[in-house]
C-alpha cells in the first residue's frame, strides 16, 4: 500500500504549533505574525517529514501561485541562463519560483504569457522581449509586468545604460591600440540596438577614427546568422583590426568566423600583412588561425545580451 504524503497537519503536530502557523510559514506571511523560533520549528519539522506544500491547493486558497515568468526572445541565448540563475536566487528570498518562456513572435504572447496570467498560474512577468506587447496585451499585463531594457507608460521598467556600455567597449579597444574598429550589430528593430549603433558611431567621431560601411554588418539573432555577417566583414580586403559586438550571440558568430576568414580571404590577408601599417596590439589576438594572419580580434560585448 502506497504511503500517503505528509500534510500540513502532520507538520504542525511534529512542530507543536497550529496548522495556521504552518500555513503562514509556507505562504510567505510569517514575518511579524509568528516568532522566529516557531518558524524554525515548522521548517525543521517539514524537512524531517519531507513535506512539500500542495502548490495547486495553495494557489486556489490564496489566489496566488508565487511563480514568475521571465519572457525572453531566445532561450538558447547563453546570456539568459545567467539572468534566470540570478532571478531565481533573488525570488527564493521572497518565496517565489521562476520559470522562463520564449516570446519570439507576436503570436507567442497569448500561449506563453497571457493565458498563464489570466488563469492565475503565474503571478507576474519580467519582460526581456524584443516584440513589445500590443495595447490589448498591455491591459492584461498592467500591474503584473516589469519591462527590461524597454519603457512604456504605466509600466515599471529596468533601464540598462546601453550607451555607457558601448563607450566602455570602444574605449577598451582604443586602449589596446586599435584605430580600425568594426561593428557586428543585431539586425533587430529595437531601441536598445539602435542606441548601440549610435554610440558606436559617436565614439568613432569623437576619437576622429575612420567610419567604414564595409566594417559594419547586421546579423539576425542566431549564431549562424552572426557567422555569415562576420564573414562579410572579414572578407573585405580592407578589414578592421577589431570588432565590437552587440551581443553574446554576435560574438560567438564572430569567433567562429575567424578561422573561416583565414581560409576564404587568405590571399587578400597576406597581401595586407606585407604592407600593414596599423598593426594590432600585441597579445590582443585569439589563439586560433587568425593569429597566423596577424588579425587581432578583440571582440567586446557592448552592454547586455
N, C-alpha and C positions, 0 to 999 in steps of 0.2 A: 504494500500500500504506500502510495506516494505521500511523503511528509509534507504537511501544509507549511506555507511560508509564514514567518513571524509577522505579527501585526503590531500596530502602534500600541495596542493594549498590552501586548507582551512586553514591549519596551518599557512602558510605564510601570508595570508591576516589578520588573527587574531593577529599574532605577529608583523605585519607591516614590514616584511622582504621579501626578494626574495625567490622564490621556491628553488633556488640553495643553499641558506643558510640552508634551512631545510634539503636538501639532504646531505650537508656537516655534519650537526649535527648527523643525523641518519646513515650516512655512516662511522662514526668514524673518520672524517677528519677535524673536526672543529678547532683543536688546531693549532694556528699560522695563520689561514686563516680567521677567524671571531673573533670578540671580545667576551669576557665572557658575557657581558650584552646581546648581540644578541643571544648567545647560550642559555642563561637562558630564554629569551623571547620565543624562539622556544619551549623549553621543557615545559614551563608553558602553552603555547597555546595548545600543544599536549595533555597534561594532561586534560585540560579543555574540549577538544573535544573528549577525549578517543580515540585518534589517535594511530593506530598501523601500522608500515610500512609493506608493502606487501613484505614478505621475498622472494617469488618466483620471483617477478619483480626485486627486488634488486639484487638477485643472477644473473639474466640474464643481468642486466645493468652493474654490477660491476665485474662479473665473480668470485665473492666470496660469500660464504654462511654465513661466520662468525660463523660457527658451528664446534666444535671439538668433536672427539670421544675419550673416554678412553676405550681401549681394555683390558679386564681383563679375567683371566682364569675361574672365577666363580662369577657371580653376586649375588649369595646367601651368599657369604662370607661377614660377617658384617664389616670387615676391609675396604672394598672398598666403603661402604656407606660414611665413613668419608673422603676417598680420593675424591669422587665425590663432596661432600659438599665443601671441600677446593678448588678444581679445579674450581667449579662454581663461588665461591666468587672472585677468582683472575681473572677469564676470563671476568667477567662482568665489571671489571675495564677497560678492553681494548675493550669492545664492542662485546665480543664473548659469545656464549652459549655453553653448554657442554651436551653431552649425553653419555651413556655407552653401550658397546656391549661386548658379551661374545665370546671369542675365545678359545674354549675347545679342539678343534681338528684341525689338519692341514687343513681339508676341510672347516672349518669355515671362513678362510681368505677371500675367494672370495665374498660370500654374505654379510658378516658382515663389511668388511673393504674396500677391493679393489674396489668393484662396486661403493661404495659411493664416493671414491676418484676420480675414473675415470669419473663419471657423474657430478662431481662438487658439489654434495650435502653437502659435508663436506670439510673443508679447511686443516685439519691436524689431526694427531693421536698421542695419548700418550699411549705407549705400555707397559703393565704390563704382557703380555702373557708369559706363560711357554713353548709355542710352537713357537720357533723363525721362522721368515719368511724365505722362500727359496730365492735363488738368483733371481729368476723371480719376486717374490713378492717384494724383496728389490728394484728392479729397479723402481717399481711403487711408493714405499714408500719414496724413496730418496728425501730429501728436504721437506718432509711433515710429518715426524715422529720423535718423541723423544723416546728413549728407557729408561725404568726404571729398575734398578737392573739387567742390562744386557749391554753388549757392543758389538759393531760391527763397523768395519772400514767404515768411511764415514757417520756415523750417530751420532748426538749429543745424549748424554746419561746423566742420573742422577744416580750416584752411591750411594749405601747405605753402611754404614760401618757395614757390617754384622758381621765381626769378633769382633769388639768392642761391638756390641750388645750382642753377646753370652758371651763374657768375663764378661760383666756387670751382666748378669743374673746368671752366675755361682758364681761370687763374692758375689752377694746378698744372694744366698743360703748358701754359706760358712759362711757368717757373721751371718746368723741365726743359725749356729751350725751344719749344715748338712755336712756329710762326705760320705754319700752313695747316690749319685746323679744319677738318670736315665735320659734317653733322649727319648722323643717321637718325632720321626722325620717324615718329609713328604717324602713319597716314590716317589719322582719326580726327574728325571734326569735333574737337572738344577744347574747352578753354585752357585746360592745363597744358596741352601740347602746342597750342597757339602761343602761349606765354614762353614756352621753352625755345621755340624758334625765334621769337622776338628778342629774347635775352641773349641767345647765341649771336645774332646779327649785331645787336647793340654792343656786345663785348668786343667783337671784331672791329667795329667802327671806332670805339673808344681807344683801342690799342693801335689803331691805324694799321691793321693787318688786312691782307687781301681777302676779298669775298668772291668765291668762285662757285658758280652754279654747279659745275661738274663735281665739286667736292661735297654736294648735298644730295641726299636721296631720301625718298619717303618709303616706308615699309609697312605692310599690314602687320597686325598684332600676332604674328606667328614667327617661329624661329626660321622656318624655311623661307618665308617671305622676306625676313630680315637678311637672310643669307644672300638672296638674289639681289636685293637692293645694295648690300655692301659690296657685292661683286661689281656693280656699276661704278662705284667709287674707286675700287681697287684696279679696275680695268683701264682706267684713264692713264694715258701716257704721263700727264702732268698731275700726279696724285698728291694728296695731302700727306703729311708726316704723322698726323694723329687725327683721331675721330672721336667726337663726343656723342654719346648715345642717349636717346630719350628714355630707355627702359632696360631692364634686365633681359627681356626678350630680344631687343635690338642688339644688345651687347653680345649675347650668345650667338646670334646670327653672324655678327662681325667676326667673332673669334673663329667660327667655323669657316669663314670665307678666306681667312688669311693664307692657309696652305693652298687653297684653290687659286688665290691670286698669284702665287708663285708659279703655278702651273700654267694658268691661262694668260699671264702677262709677262712671261719670263724674258722675252726679247726686249720689250719696252723698258722693263725694270732694270735690266742690265745696262741698257744704254743710258738710262737715267743715273745709275750708280756711278758710271765713269765720269760724269760731269756734274755730280751733285754738289751744290754749294751749301744748301741748308741741311746739314746732316742732323739726324735725330740725336737727342740727348743720350749719352751712354747709359746703358743699364735700364732704359725705359721700355725696351722691346720685350716680346714674348719669347718663349723657348722653342717655338715651332719653326717651320720652314721659312717664315717671314724674316727671321734674322739673317738668313743666308742672302736675302735680297736687300738687306740693310734698311728695312722699313721698321720704324718704331711705332707700335700701336698702343698708345695709352688710352684705352677705351674706358672713358669715365662715365659714370652714371649721373645724370642731371636730376637731382631731387628724388622723385619717388617713382616706383613701378616702371 
